[in-house]
Amino acid sequence: MLSQDKSLAKTNSDELLLEKGGRNTAVGERVESMAGKERLMVIRQTVQTEKKVTVSDLSRICRVTEETIRRDLDKLEADGIVTRIHGGAIWNEGAQKEGIHFYRRLGRHLREKQEIARKTAKLLEGKTTVIADSSTTVVEALKIIPESQEITIVTNSTEVFREFQQSSFNIISTGGEFNRKSLSLQGQLAKSNIEKYNVDLALISCKGLSIEKGVLDSNESEAEMKKAMLAQAQEVALLADYSKFGQSAFVHLIDLDRVNYLITDRMPDEEWVRYCREHGIQLIC
């Protein structure tokens, strides 16, 4: 009985070392046979602890090729967990995590989103047709459109229908496959229906903004919906709080030159102010 207890204690000890990202031989042997999800967890824990890691170090820890590590880091960057740098990655402290339920995401930077919404309301004055993505920031902006305004809203957000069920607004659904986490409609049917409408303005948000890379998102399905919306709009309004500036994400959405209005909650760095001025983007902050 005592021998069994010692064996169990040793097993628990090895597992604990793995959870802490230990780099000894016993842990390495366990990592070597890991499935992809387990390996991603170890990489995530390592980056969170070290704050900055290299591909070569992770390759040694996980005992897989550097190419495999690069693919893993691409996945973690797509989820907003890390930001890729040359030869490795850094922990993304303020990143939004892909797959978080709509209402949990809504609570993040809520005050900033409400500030953006107030600024967007003025832009919407006089607009009669709008297409809107399913992001929490855009939904906040739609909430404060005056009831007296005559407007048609095309959207893939199911939350908009709940919010405006007693409204006089003309709401058009894209249809499509329901995503429970994002409360959005996606897929080919939704994209085909979007192509039926031409609108004054597209309201979209994003996961990251980069002067070099443009407007970025992390969910490929949602990005495809946004691209379809942008193609049908005369003008584009991008709603992004301060945390999005300088952030990277997996999917390129559009070039910044395609944006007519950049609405944010506070004045960005001078580099952004200058870029917007030189490229004809109206910065509203």
C-alpha contacts under 8 A as a table, 3 or more apart, distances in Angstrom:
res1	aa1	res2	aa2	distance
1	M	4	Q	5.18
1	M	5	D	6.38
2	L	5	D	5.07
2	L	6	K	6.33
3	S	6	K	5.18
3	S	7	S	6.28
4	Q	7	S	5.03
4	Q	8	L	6.15
5	D	8	L	5.08
5	D	9	A	6.10
6	K	9	A	5.02
6	K	10	K	6.21
7	S	10	K	5.17
7	S	11	T	6.36
8	L	11	T	5.12
8	L	12	N	6.23
9	A	12	N	5.16
9	A	13	S	6.09
10	K	13	S	5.00
10	K	14	D	6.26
11	T	14	D	5.22
11	T	15	E	6.33
12	N	15	E	5.12
12	N	16	L	6.12
13	S	16	L	5.07
13	S	17	L	6.28
14	D	17	L	5.16
14	D	18	L	6.39
14	D	26	A	7.11
14	D	27	V	6.87
15	E	18	L	5.05
15	E	19	E	6.32
16	L	19	E	5.09
16	L	20	K	6.36
17	L	20	K	5.16
17	L	21	G	6.42
17	L	22	G	5.22
17	L	27	V	6.86
18	L	21	G	5.12
18	L	22	G	5.62
18	L	27	V	5.66
18	L	42	V	7.78
19	E	22	G	7.55
19	E	42	V	7.38
19	E	45	Q	7.93
20	K	45	Q	7.56
21	G	42	V	6.37
21	G	45	Q	6.58
21	G	46	T	5.89
22	G	27	V	6.47
23	R	27	V	6.24
23	R	28	G	6.50
23	R	61	I	6.32
24	N	27	V	5.55
24	N	28	G	6.27
25	T	28	G	4.92
25	T	29	E	6.21
26	A	29	E	5.33
26	A	30	R	6.53
27	V	30	R	5.08
27	V	31	V	6.16
28	G	31	V	5.06
28	G	32	E	6.14
28	G	61	I	6.23
28	G	62	C	6.57
28	G	63	R	7.11
29	E	32	E	5.22
29	E	33	S	7.28
30	R	33	S	5.97
30	R	34	M	6.91
31	V	34	M	5.06
31	V	39	R	7.03
31	V	61	I	7.70
31	V	62	C	5.47
31	V	63	R	7.15
32	E	62	C	5.99
32	E	63	R	5.44
32	E	64	V	7.30
34	M	37	K	7.91
34	M	38	E	5.74
34	M	39	R	5.87
35	A	38	E	5.41
35	A	39	R	6.26
36	G	39	R	5.11
36	G	40	L	6.19
37	K	40	L	5.10
37	K	41	M	6.33
38	E	41	M	5.08
38	E	42	V	6.43
39	R	42	V	5.15
39	R	43	I	6.19
39	R	62	C	6.98
40	L	43	I	5.06
40	L	44	R	5.98
40	L	72	D	6.49
40	L	76	L	7.85
41	M	44	R	5.06
41	M	45	Q	6.14
42	V	45	Q	5.12
42	V	46	T	6.09
43	I	46	T	5.06
43	I	47	V	6.14
43	I	58	L	7.01
44	R	47	V	5.25
44	R	48	Q	6.07
44	R	76	L	7.72
44	R	81	I	7.84
45	Q	48	Q	5.10
45	Q	49	T	6.13
46	T	49	T	5.18
46	T	50	E	5.96
46	T	51	K	7.93
46	T	53	V	7.79
47	V	50	E	5.16
47	V	51	K	5.13
47	V	52	K	5.91
47	V	53	V	6.00
47	V	82	V	7.91
47	V	89	A	7.64
47	V	90	I	6.66
47	V	91	W	5.72
48	Q	51	K	5.25
48	Q	91	W	5.65
50	E	53	V	6.65
51	K	90	I	5.53
51	K	91	W	4.94
52	K	88	G	7.53
52	K	89	A	5.89
52	K	90	I	4.32
52	K	91	W	6.34
53	V	57	D	6.96
53	V	58	L	7.27
53	V	88	G	5.57
53	V	89	A	5.61
53	V	90	I	6.43
54	T	57	D	5.33
54	T	58	L	6.40
54	T	87	G	5.64
54	T	88	G	3.99
54	T	89	A	6.52
55	V	58	L	5.23
55	V	59	S	6.02
55	V	66	E	6.06
55	V	69	I	6.31
55	V	70	R	6.82
55	V	87	G	5.79
55	V	88	G	4.83
55	V	89	A	7.82
56	S	59	S	5.01
56	S	60	R	6.30
56	S	66	E	6.32
56	S	87	G	7.93
57	D	60	R	5.17
57	D	61	I	6.21
58	L	61	I	4.97
58	L	62	C	5.95
58	L	63	R	7.97
58	L	66	E	7.89
58	L	69	I	6.81
59	S	62	C	5.37
59	S	63	R	5.47
59	S	64	V	5.30
59	S	65	T	5.76
59	S	66	E	5.33
59	S	69	I	6.19
60	R	63	R	5.03
60	R	64	V	7.12
64	V	68	T	6.44
64	V	69	I	7.20
65	T	68	T	5.27
65	T	69	I	6.57
66	E	69	I	4.97
66	E	70	R	6.18
67	E	70	R	5.04
67	E	71	R	6.39
68	T	71	R	5.18
68	T	72	D	6.27
69	I	72	D	4.94
69	I	73	L	6.11
70	R	73	L	5.08
70	R	74	D	6.16
71	R	74	D	4.99
71	R	75	K	6.42
72	D	75	K	5.16
72	D	76	L	6.39
73	L	76	L	4.98
73	L	77	E	6.03
73	L	82	V	7.42
73	L	84	R	7.21
73	L	89	A	7.29
74	D	77	E	5.08
74	D	78	A	6.14
74	D	84	R	7.56
74	D	250	F	7.24
75	K	78	A	5.02
75	K	79	D	6.40
75	K	250	F	7.98
76	L	79	D	5.04
76	L	80	G	6.40
76	L	81	I	5.36
76	L	82	V	5.86
77	E	80	G	4.91
77	E	81	I	5.57
77	E	82	V	4.80
77	E	83	T	5.54
77	E	84	R	6.72
77	E	248	S	7.74
77	E	249	A	6.17
77	E	250	F	6.33
78	A	81	I	7.58
78	A	98	E	7.75
78	A	218	S	4.83
78	A	219	N	7.37
78	A	249	A	5.48
78	A	250	F	4.40
78	A	251	V	7.57
79	D	82	V	7.89
79	D	96	Q	7.74
79	D	97	K	5.52
79	D	98	E	4.84
79	D	218	S	6.23
79	D	249	A	7.83
79	D	250	F	7.96
80	G	83	T	7.37
80	G	92	N	7.01
80	G	95	A	5.20
80	G	96	Q	5.74
80	G	97	K	5.45
80	G	98	E	6.67
80	G	218	S	7.15
80	G	248	S	7.96
80	G	249	A	6.49
81	I	91	W	6.57
81	I	92	N	5.41
81	I	93	E	7.80
81	I	95	A	6.02
81	I	96	Q	7.57
81	I	97	K	6.59
82	V	89	A	6.22
82	V	90	I	5.55
82	V	91	W	4.69
82	V	92	N	4.69
82	V	95	A	7.88
83	T	89	A	5.54
83	T	90	I	5.43
83	T	91	W	6.57
83	T	92	N	6.03
83	T	247	Q	7.82
83	T	248	S	6.46
83	T	249	A	7.87
84	R	88	G	6.12
84	R	89	A	4.33
84	R	90	I	6.56
85	I	88	G	5.37
85	I	89	A	5.07
85	I	90	I	7.09
86	H	89	A	7.57
92	N	95	A	5.39
94	G	243	S	7.30
96	Q	105	R	7.94
96	Q	207	K	7.61
97	K	100	I	6.09
98	E	218	S	7.04
98	E	219	N	7.22
99	G	181	K	6.31
99	G	182	S	7.35
100	I	104	R	6.49
100	I	105	R	6.28
100	I	181	K	6.65
100	I	182	S	7.73
101	H	104	R	5.41
101	H	105	R	6.29
101	H	180	R	7.88
101	H	181	K	4.52
101	H	182	S	5.98
102	F	105	R	5.14
102	F	106	L	6.03
102	F	136	T	7.00
102	F	181	K	5.96
102	F	182	S	5.03
102	F	183	L	6.52
103	Y	106	L	4.86
103	Y	107	G	6.65
104	R	107	G	5.51
104	R	108	R	7.14
105	R	108	R	5.36
105	R	136	T	7.06
106	L	109	H	7.70
106	L	110	L	6.33
106	L	136	T	5.41
106	L	137	T	7.67
107	G	110	L	5.17
109	H	112	E	5.29
109	H	113	K	6.28
109	H	241	D	7.83
110	L	113	K	5.01
110	L	114	Q	6.18
111	R	114	Q	5.15
111	R	115	E	6.27
112	E	115	E	5.04
112	E	116	I	6.25
112	E	241	D	6.22
112	E	265	D	5.64
113	K	116	I	5.04
113	K	117	A	6.12
113	K	137	T	5.38
113	K	140	E	6.74
113	K	141	A	7.91
113	K	241	D	6.71
113	K	265	D	7.47
114	Q	117	A	4.86
114	Q	118	R	6.36
114	Q	137	T	7.81
114	Q	140	E	6.32
114	Q	141	A	7.26
115	E	118	R	5.28
115	E	119	K	6.57
115	E	265	D	5.86
116	I	119	K	5.18
116	I	120	T	6.12
116	I	137	T	7.75
116	I	141	A	7.12
116	I	239	L	6.97
116	I	240	A	7.87
116	I	241	D	7.42
116	I	263	I	6.36
116	I	264	T	5.63
116	I	265	D	5.46
116	I	285	C	7.87
117	A	120	T	4.99
117	A	121	A	6.23
117	A	137	T	7.40
117	A	138	V	7.55
117	A	140	E	5.82
117	A	141	A	3.87
117	A	142	L	7.44
117	A	144	I	7.16
118	R	121	A	5.32
118	R	122	K	7.28
118	R	141	A	6.92
118	R	144	I	7.25
119	K	122	K	5.85
119	K	123	L	7.10
119	K	263	I	7.23
119	K	284	I	7.28
119	K	285	C	7.60
120	T	123	L	5.09
120	T	124	L	6.38
120	T	141	A	6.22
120	T	263	I	7.06
121	A	124	L	5.16
121	A	125	E	6.70
121	A	141	A	6.70
121	A	142	L	7.81
121	A	144	I	6.61
121	A	145	I	5.94
122	K	125	E	5.39
124	L	127	K	5.30
124	L	145	I	7.65
125	E	149	Q	7.95
127	K	130	V	7.24
127	K	151	I	6.91
127	K	200	D	6.53
127	K	201	L	7.55
128	T	150	E	6.33
128	T	151	I	4.42
128	T	152	T	6.05
128	T	200	D	7.08
129	T	151	I	5.73
129	T	152	T	4.81
129	T	153	I	6.05
129	T	154	V	7.84
129	T	199	V	4.98
129	T	200	D	5.35
129	T	201	L	6.82
130	V	151	I	7.51
130	V	152	T	6.25
130	V	153	I	4.93
130	V	154	V	6.26
130	V	199	V	5.53
130	V	200	D	5.89
130	V	201	L	4.96
130	V	202	A	5.81
130	V	203	L	7.26
131	I	153	I	5.62
131	I	154	V	4.56
131	I	155	T	5.71
131	I	199	V	6.57
131	I	201	L	6.41
131	I	202	A	4.82
131	I	203	L	6.24
131	I	229	M	6.55
131	I	233	A	7.54
132	A	138	V	6.82
132	A	153	I	6.97
132	A	154	V	6.24
132	A	155	T	4.92
132	A	156	N	7.34
132	A	157	S	7.85
132	A	202	A	5.89
132	A	203	L	4.81
132	A	204	I	6.21
132	A	229	M	7.73
133	D	138	V	6.75
133	D	155	T	5.91
133	D	156	N	6.13
133	D	157	S	6.47
133	D	203	L	6.52
133	D	204	I	5.45
133	D	205	S	7.48
133	D	225	M	7.76
133	D	226	K	6.41
133	D	229	M	7.90
134	S	138	V	6.91
134	S	139	V	6.84
134	S	155	T	7.13
134	S	156	N	5.97
134	S	157	S	4.33
134	S	158	T	7.73
134	S	159	E	7.81
134	S	182	S	7.32
134	S	183	L	7.26
134	S	184	S	5.78
135	S	138	V	5.41
135	S	139	V	6.34
135	S	157	S	7.84
135	S	182	S	7.91
135	S	204	I	7.33
135	S	205	S	6.26
136	T	139	V	5.13
136	T	140	E	6.25
137	T	140	E	5.21
137	T	141	A	6.46
137	T	205	S	6.71
137	T	239	L	6.85
137	T	240	A	7.70
138	V	141	A	5.01
138	V	142	L	6.34
138	V	203	L	6.48
138	V	204	I	6.43
138	V	205	S	6.67
138	V	239	L	7.02
139	V	142	L	5.15
139	V	143	K	6.38
139	V	159	E	7.68
139	V	160	V	6.61
140	E	143	K	5.26
140	E	144	I	7.33
141	A	144	I	6.01
141	A	145	I	7.38
142	L	145	I	5.61
143	K	163	E	7.61
145	I	149	Q	7.15
146	P	149	Q	5.52
147	E	150	E	7.94
147	E	167	S	7.08
147	E	168	S	6.85
147	E	169	F	7.50
149	Q	169	F	7.90
150	E	169	F	6.59
151	I	169	F	5.85
151	I	170	N	6.37
152	T	169	F	6.23
152	T	170	N	4.59
152	T	171	I	5.85
152	T	172	I	7.37
153	I	169	F	7.47
153	I	170	N	6.26
153	I	171	I	4.95
153	I	172	I	6.08
154	V	171	I	6.07
154	V	172	I	4.68
154	V	173	S	6.01
154	V	174	T	6.93
154	V	194	I	7.89
155	T	160	V	7.77
155	T	171	I	7.62
155	T	172	I	6.45
155	T	173	S	5.53
155	T	174	T	6.02
156	N	173	S	5.97
156	N	174	T	5.25
156	N	175	G	6.99
156	N	184	S	5.45
156	N	185	L	4.94
156	N	186	Q	7.17
156	N	190	A	7.48
157	S	160	V	5.54
157	S	161	F	7.39
157	S	173	S	7.88
157	S	183	L	6.10
157	S	184	S	4.53
157	S	185	L	6.42
158	T	161	F	5.36
158	T	162	R	6.75
158	T	183	L	5.47
158	T	184	S	5.56
158	T	185	L	7.16
159	E	162	R	5.11
159	E	163	E	6.08
159	E	183	L	6.21
159	E	184	S	7.73
160	V	163	E	5.01
160	V	164	F	5.94
161	F	164	F	5.27
161	F	165	Q	5.61
161	F	171	I	7.50
162	R	165	Q	5.49
163	E	166	Q	7.96
164	F	167	S	4.85
164	F	169	F	7.61
174	T	185	L	7.07
174	T	189	L	7.75
174	T	190	A	4.79
174	T	191	K	7.41
174	T	193	N	5.60
174	T	194	I	6.07
175	G	185	L	6.15
175	G	186	Q	7.69
175	G	189	L	6.62
175	G	190	A	5.11
175	G	193	N	7.37
176	G	185	L	5.02
176	G	186	Q	5.17
176	G	187	G	5.68
176	G	188	Q	7.17
176	G	189	L	5.14
176	G	190	A	4.59
177	E	185	L	5.15
177	E	186	Q	5.06
177	E	187	G	5.90
177	E	189	L	7.94
177	E	190	A	7.74
178	F	183	L	7.00
178	F	184	S	5.88
178	F	185	L	4.67
178	F	186	Q	6.53
179	N	182	S	5.74
179	N	183	L	5.54
179	N	184	S	5.30
179	N	185	L	6.11
179	N	186	Q	7.22
180	R	183	L	5.03
180	R	184	S	7.16
181	K	184	S	7.97
185	L	190	A	6.77
186	Q	189	L	7.64
186	Q	190	A	5.65
186	Q	191	K	7.51
186	Q	221	S	6.75
186	Q	222	E	6.92
186	Q	225	M	6.69
187	G	190	A	5.50
187	G	191	K	6.45
187	G	221	S	7.27
187	G	225	M	7.80
188	Q	191	K	5.05
188	Q	192	S	6.07
189	L	192	S	5.17
189	L	193	N	6.25
190	A	193	N	5.23
190	A	194	I	6.28
190	A	225	M	7.63
191	K	194	I	5.14
191	K	195	E	6.59
191	K	225	M	6.26
191	K	228	A	6.18
192	S	195	E	5.38
192	S	196	K	7.25
193	N	196	K	5.51
193	N	197	Y	7.74
194	I	197	Y	5.89
194	I	228	A	6.71
194	I	229	M	6.49
194	I	232	Q	7.64
195	E	198	N	7.71
195	E	228	A	7.16
195	E	229	M	7.90
195	E	232	Q	6.72
197	Y	232	Q	6.59
198	N	232	Q	4.97
198	N	233	A	6.07
198	N	234	Q	7.86
199	V	202	A	7.35
199	V	232	Q	6.22
199	V	233	A	4.95
199	V	234	Q	6.50
200	D	233	A	5.69
200	D	234	Q	5.24
200	D	235	E	6.32
201	L	233	A	5.29
201	L	234	Q	5.95
201	L	235	E	4.86
201	L	236	V	5.67
201	L	237	A	7.00
202	A	229	M	6.67
202	A	230	L	6.14
202	A	233	A	5.55
202	A	234	Q	7.84
202	A	235	E	6.36
202	A	236	V	4.87
202	A	237	A	6.01
203	L	236	V	6.43
203	L	237	A	5.14
203	L	238	L	6.21
203	L	239	L	7.19
204	I	226	K	7.09
204	I	236	V	7.72
204	I	237	A	6.51
204	I	238	L	5.24
204	I	239	L	6.14
205	S	238	L	5.59
205	S	239	L	4.92
205	S	240	A	5.87
206	C	209	L	7.56
206	C	215	V	6.77
206	C	216	L	6.04
206	C	217	D	5.35
206	C	238	L	7.83
206	C	239	L	7.65
206	C	240	A	6.72
206	C	244	K	7.59
207	K	216	L	5.90
207	K	217	D	4.77
207	K	218	S	6.46
207	K	244	K	6.10
207	K	247	Q	7.42
207	K	248	S	7.59
207	K	249	A	6.41
208	G	215	V	6.24
208	G	216	L	4.94
208	G	217	D	6.31
208	G	244	K	4.69
208	G	245	F	6.24
208	G	246	G	6.76
208	G	247	Q	4.50
208	G	248	S	5.12
208	G	249	A	5.83
209	L	213	K	7.57
209	L	214	G	5.91
209	L	215	V	4.98
209	L	216	L	6.05
209	L	244	K	5.74
209	L	245	F	4.90
209	L	246	G	5.49
209	L	247	Q	5.63
209	L	248	S	6.69
210	S	213	K	5.06
210	S	214	G	4.95
210	S	215	V	6.51
210	S	216	L	7.72
210	S	245	F	6.66
210	S	246	G	5.17
210	S	247	Q	6.50
210	S	248	S	6.79
211	I	214	G	5.59
211	I	246	G	7.77
211	I	256	L	7.45
211	I	272	W	7.73
211	I	275	Y	7.96
213	K	216	L	7.54
213	K	252	H	7.33
213	K	255	D	7.34
214	G	252	H	7.05
214	G	253	L	7.54
214	G	254	I	6.22
214	G	255	D	4.64
214	G	256	L	5.04
215	V	252	H	6.24
215	V	253	L	5.38
215	V	254	I	5.34
215	V	255	D	6.04
215	V	256	L	6.22
216	L	248	S	6.67
216	L	249	A	5.41
216	L	250	F	6.91
216	L	251	V	5.55
216	L	252	H	4.70
216	L	253	L	5.15
216	L	254	I	7.35
217	D	220	E	7.40
217	D	223	A	6.32
217	D	249	A	5.41
217	D	250	F	6.20
217	D	251	V	5.04
217	D	252	H	6.44
217	D	253	L	6.31
218	S	223	A	7.69
218	S	249	A	5.27
218	S	250	F	4.95
218	S	251	V	5.55
219	N	222	E	5.38
219	N	223	A	6.06
219	N	250	F	7.79
219	N	251	V	7.20
220	E	223	A	4.94
220	E	224	E	6.22
220	E	251	V	6.34
221	S	224	E	5.26
221	S	225	M	6.65
222	E	225	M	5.14
222	E	226	K	6.39
223	A	226	K	5.04
223	A	227	K	6.18
223	A	251	V	7.23
223	A	253	L	6.19
224	E	227	K	5.14
224	E	228	A	6.35
225	M	228	A	5.23
225	M	229	M	6.37
226	K	229	M	4.99
226	K	230	L	6.17
226	K	253	L	7.66
227	K	230	L	5.10
227	K	231	A	6.37
227	K	253	L	6.66
227	K	254	I	7.60
228	A	231	A	5.32
228	A	232	Q	6.92
229	M	232	Q	5.45
229	M	233	A	6.73
230	L	233	A	5.37
230	L	236	V	6.91
233	A	236	V	6.74
235	E	259	V	7.42
235	E	260	N	6.04
236	V	258	R	7.13
236	V	259	V	5.18
236	V	260	N	5.30
236	V	261	Y	6.43
237	A	259	V	6.31
237	A	260	N	6.00
237	A	261	Y	4.57
237	A	262	L	5.99
237	A	263	I	7.15
238	L	259	V	6.67
238	L	260	N	7.97
238	L	261	Y	6.10
238	L	262	L	4.96
238	L	263	I	6.12
239	L	262	L	6.22
239	L	263	I	4.94
239	L	264	T	6.14
240	A	243	S	7.88
240	A	244	K	6.16
240	A	245	F	7.89
240	A	262	L	7.41
240	A	263	I	6.32
240	A	264	T	5.24
240	A	265	D	7.84
241	D	244	K	5.94
241	D	245	F	7.75
241	D	263	I	7.96
241	D	264	T	5.00
241	D	265	D	5.62
241	D	266	R	7.72
242	Y	245	F	5.82
242	Y	264	T	6.59
242	Y	265	D	6.51
242	Y	266	R	6.56
242	Y	268	P	7.14
243	S	247	Q	7.66
244	K	247	Q	5.47
245	F	268	P	7.78
249	A	252	H	7.72
254	I	258	R	6.69
255	D	258	R	5.71
255	D	259	V	7.62
256	L	259	V	5.42
257	D	260	N	7.74
257	D	279	H	6.57
257	D	281	I	7.58
259	V	262	L	6.97
259	V	281	I	6.44
260	N	280	G	7.26
260	N	281	I	5.01
260	N	282	Q	6.13
261	Y	281	I	5.62
261	Y	282	Q	4.75
261	Y	283	L	6.01
261	Y	284	I	7.09
262	L	281	I	6.79
262	L	282	Q	6.19
262	L	283	L	4.94
262	L	284	I	6.03
263	I	283	L	6.15
263	I	284	I	4.69
263	I	285	C	5.95
264	T	267	M	7.53
264	T	283	L	7.91
264	T	284	I	6.36
264	T	285	C	5.08
265	D	285	C	5.40
266	R	285	C	5.26
267	M	273	V	7.99
267	M	285	C	5.73
268	P	271	E	7.97
268	P	272	W	6.10
268	P	273	V	6.70
269	D	272	W	5.49
269	D	273	V	6.55
270	E	273	V	4.90
270	E	274	R	6.04
271	E	274	R	5.28
271	E	275	Y	6.15
272	W	275	Y	4.98
272	W	276	C	6.11
273	V	276	C	5.35
273	V	277	R	6.26
273	V	283	L	7.44
274	R	277	R	5.12
274	R	278	E	6.11
275	Y	278	E	5.20
275	Y	279	H	6.08
276	C	279	H	5.23
276	C	280	G	5.95
276	C	281	I	4.66
276	C	282	Q	6.65
276	C	283	L	6.53
277	R	280	G	5.50
277	R	281	I	6.23
277	R	282	Q	7.36
278	E	281	I	7.83
